[in-house]
């Protein structure tokens, strides 16, 4: 499965050949450096480790720095492993947006924006309590959360106020609109998880892989 590490730069809009406006997310996906190639014989499975975003050696942990030096790679901030990488690569190779082509479908994986502590109306879309007819102090509350005598406890999984956001999420089947090799940038239709400057993983769509898209075009 093809994939790249990237950084979300922001959102904009472009026009296609027919003049239709398309909202896109700009993702910096290069250069990605191949650090290690795992095989069935040596590691028990096939995978490729990619590194993204150069970093100073003194800012890396000793474990990560030792792993990078073992494979004679340049220090990087992020490493991501992709299993069953369909592109033939070797350690030291540099990959960029040319891995994908315009029209391909991808999955974007990132960490959503943190919203802090939120109530049930914003966190779970509760309707809230009545604003009239004798109801006082329940406008934005969730109501009863437990039982009386039996079982006399709050059930596990009860939706309540708490920390919202800052969780790993995957947005599937996003189309690549443009591939700008000179800028190491992909323009992807729609929104992807995360804030500007956050790291994201752009991988080949699981539900609509590149091979299936190529057959459908033929």
Buried (B, 14 or more C-beta within 10 A) or exposed (E): BBBBBBBBBEEEEEEEEEEEEBEBBBBBBBBBBBBBBBEEEEEEEBBBBBBBBEBEEEEBEEEBBEBBEEBEBEBBBBBBBBEEBBEEBEBEBEBBBEBBEEEBBBBBBBBBEEEEEBBBBEBBEBEBBEEEEEEEEEEEBBEEEEEEEEEEEEEEEEEEBEEBBEEEEEBEBBBBBBBEEEEBBBBBBBBBBBEEEBBBBBBBBEEBBBEEBEEEEE
